[in-house]
């Protein structure tokens, strides 16, 4: 279909060129130069760009030359300037105008009613995009692999017009190991992000049948649950901002365990068994533990004989999930009745005690301490119990560790970050004031191995309360202090990117929630560059914090200018 559509476009371009042969070339050139902006996306309409294209037309002397230059900037999906030329100069040839009007309708039909869908709609979470709850991903068939950002602007604008949906953000990318790679060279599909659709738009898009999506080696089978099952799932509560929800409930059984649908869990196991695991080796016991459903977990372990110590691909087990989420009853069940080793660590080096500290759960920390667990455990980032307690932002937990005599104000991780650096991540003013009143002030200006102070880290995470408190203590000039590479706090606030290496998917998602999408931009398919991209984890996007970051930056720029 796309090939025949492009052939029609080429035919009409040929007819147009022939119709223009009797017209003065200089007049057409003057007209085109007045409307060059129509050939560019809004972000490309810079004076120097327009001027460079104008110069190309300055040398045009014949109609053949004119259309040769014009072909560089128009395409089968960006042809409005051609239509404008026809309507302006070929006023006595209605047939040519009808041709272009018909072509526009053919394009709409191509995107909307094609038997082999040119556009397919799927849930964004399948592709790691979760910046707005309810977001859909549009997959559009394309013909070439060298489209530019300018080309893609007109391509996605055309889809919006054809499907009667509003303007929307878009990515063009491939999916690699759960991460998105933004490329200037793309394969067979473009991925577009649509914000939540109206019922009318959904009805219009529902006409497109979806069975399987294939993109090179990536294959996604669409699985539609029965209506009664969908109703049960949708009626139960789930935290849409949960950092692990989107990827790890990739099977119906995992989702049912996560939501605590015991009857549904039994039905699914009896029907399909327990063999299928989700993304990253996520299993039903992990999902039930993270969701806090002890009845489902007991069913899985006591009735269906699931291994309570079985972990995902990174060694994360049910005890770790229950510990982070604060499910004391599940942790006690696993340790006391299932005899799970409380000191077992995942591949990131985190134990149940460290996960409970990270989650800020005093009762769980006390339980692990009473079980004589190793309070000196350190994960692979060098994070200690004291540091993770500060990252939780919970004063009660830090104070409890102090009462046990195991809180250390001098702990640092492998990057040289101390307790105040960790406090800056969570933006807990209560804990900040507690540390300020009880520990030496030097800790608040302590630099890590890269010269970053706690204030730099606070700016990186857009921790506004922490930033303003530090500014009140040390003055606004502190925002201009640079790290060892010359980057000030304002630089950190602008970037907002937390460079995390994959230790475990779970640990990264829990410790570094991100408000800026991790889109690696590489100009080629160089395999070395690809391998570097695999070191990173795409984390869920906090849209509210994006706006908070911009507002905070505006305030601080005014104060420091």
Order of alpha helices (4+ residues) and beta strands (2+ residues): alpha-alpha-alpha-alpha-alpha-alpha-beta-beta-alpha-beta-beta-beta-beta-alpha-beta-beta-alpha-alpha-alpha-alpha-alpha-alpha-alpha-alpha-alpha-alpha-alpha-alpha-alpha-alpha-alpha-alpha-alpha-alpha-beta-alpha-alpha
